[in-house]
Amino acid sequence: MIINIDKPVDWTSFDVVKKIRNVTKHKKVGHGGTLDPFATGVLIIGTEKDTKQLSSITNFDKEYIAELKLGEATNTLDTEGELVEESPVPTIDEGLLNNVLKSFLGKQKQIPPMFSAKKKNGTRLYKLARKNIEVEREKNDIMINSIYINDFSEDKINFSVNCSKGTYIRVLGADIAKKIGTVGYLVNLRRTKVGDFDVTESLTLEKFISSWKSITV
């Protein structure tokens, strides 16, 4: 079974896997690409024999809508972390923002954040980060297929991005802020697509549980 779940905020991807395992009683349950706890949106779940499809689903391009707060930075690059830096925000306009965002189009390399599930010598980076240990990380090859502004104010930018697997939108947000001439972190992140799986077709956990119970009664 492949399930398109709309992951709720403050849940880890594994929390969702665990919940679905408990509800369905299926022994094999996995997901097709991690979403950060503060993020919402498309999380593809596979159970039993369909978990074999998850490795290919993980490789699909993904789409996000992100909200970037300018002038402040956290150690996690999102709302989960502690405020570690402040910086004045230059005057921004649509022309400037379009030019900045367009500069990120195409193939590039990106350094994974310390607060991530990537491993270094067998240890998750976030475990090191929690001990205030920073290590050198290998750059990921990523691809930004499209990126554009939805809305902006003096200190916030709402943008959409379509990108390859392995792209950290938190890092992209911080890099956008840096190119503008300040610092920033993501205050909202919603994954709207994984390949052809669209958030408009996603089920909330509550809806999935309700429909599953109705089938199994």
CORQUI-V486669 format. One record per pair of residues at least 24 apart in sequence whose ideal C-beta (glycine too) atoms are under 8 Angstrom apart, sorted by sequence separation. I is the first residue (numbers start at 0). J is the second residue. If there is no record, write none. Layout:
[[I	J] [I	J]]
//
This chain:
[[29	53] [32	56] [141	165] [142	166] [0	25] [11	36] [19	44] [31	56] [32	57] [111	136] [140	165] [141	166] [10	36] [20	46] [31	57] [110	136] [139	165] [9	36] [15	42] [19	46] [32	59] [139	166] [6	34] [8	36] [9	37] [16	44] [31	59] [110	138] [111	139] [143	171] [8	37] [15	44] [32	61] [109	138] [110	139] [8	38] [12	42] [108	138] [109	139] [8	39] [108	139] [155	186] [161	192] [6	38] [7	39] [108	140] [109	141] [159	191] [6	39] [107	140] [108	141] [5	39] [6	40] [80	114] [106	140] [107	141] [5	40] [6	41] [79	114] [106	141] [107	142] [5	41] [6	42] [76	112] [106	142] [107	143] [4	41] [5	42] [75	112] [105	142] [3	41] [4	42] [76	114] [105	143] [3	42] [4	43] [74	113] [75	114] [104	143] [3	43] [4	44] [37	77] [74	114] [103	143] [104	144] [2	43] [3	44] [37	78] [104	145] [1	43] [2	44] [35	77] [37	79] [104	146] [1	44] [2	45] [36	79] [103	146] [1	45] [2	46] [35	79] [0	45] [101	146] [0	46] [100	146] [0	47] [100	147] [1	49] [100	148] [0	49] [97	147] [1	52] [97	148] [96	148] [115	167] [74	128] [1	56] [93	148] [96	151] [112	167] [109	165] [111	167] [109	166] [112	169] [93	151] [100	158] [109	167] [112	170] [111	170] [91	151] [96	156] [110	170] [109	170] [91	153] [109	171] [88	153] [91	156] [88	154] [103	171] [103	174] [103	175] [100	175] [99	175] [102	178] [99	178] [99	179] [60	142] [33	116] [96	179] [60	144] [70	154] [95	179] [64	149] [69	154] [68	154] [69	155] [68	155] [69	156] [67	155] [91	179] [66	155] [67	156] [66	156] [67	157] [89	179] [66	157] [67	158] [76	167] [88	179] [89	180] [65	157] [77	169] [89	181] [64	157] [65	158] [76	169] [88	181] [64	158] [65	159] [75	169] [76	170] [87	181] [64	159] [65	160] [86	181] [63	159] [76	172] [86	182] [62	159] [63	160] [76	173] [85	182] [62	160] [84	182] [62	161] [63	162] [61	161] [62	162] [60	161] [61	162] [72	173] [60	162] [61	163] [60	163] [61	164] [65	168] [60	164] [72	176] [80	184] [59	164] [61	166] [63	168] [67	172] [58	164] [65	171] [78	184] [57	164] [65	172] [69	176] [77	184] [78	185] [67	175] [76	184] [77	185] [78	186] [67	176] [75	184] [76	185] [77	186] [69	179] [72	182] [70	181] [71	182] [72	183] [73	184] [77	188] [69	181] [70	182] [71	183] [72	184] [69	182] [70	183] [71	184] [69	183] [68	183] [67	183] [68	184] [67	184] [68	185] [67	185] [68	186] [66	185] [67	186] [65	185] [66	186] [66	187] [65	187] [66	188] [64	187] [65	188] [64	188] [65	189] [63	188] [64	189] [63	189] [63	190] [64	191] [62	190] [63	191] [61	190] [62	191] [62	192] [61	192] [32	164] [60	192] [61	193] [61	194] [35	169] [59	193] [60	194] [59	194] [59	195] [56	193] [59	196] [56	194] [56	196] [37	185] [40	188] [42	190] [39	188] [40	189] [41	190] [38	188] [39	189] [40	190] [41	191] [43	193] [37	188] [38	189] [39	190] [40	191] [41	192] [38	190] [41	193] [35	188] [43	196] [41	196] [34	190] [41	197] [41	198] [40	198] [41	201] [32	193] [40	201] [31	193] [6	190] [19	204] [22	207] [18	204] [22	208] [19	207] [23	211] [15	204] [22	211] [18	208] [22	212] [3	196] [5	198] [3	197] [5	201] [7	203] [3	200] [4	201] [5	202] [7	204] [3	201] [4	202] [5	203] [3	202] [4	203] [5	204] [2	202] [4	204] [4	207] [2	207]]
//
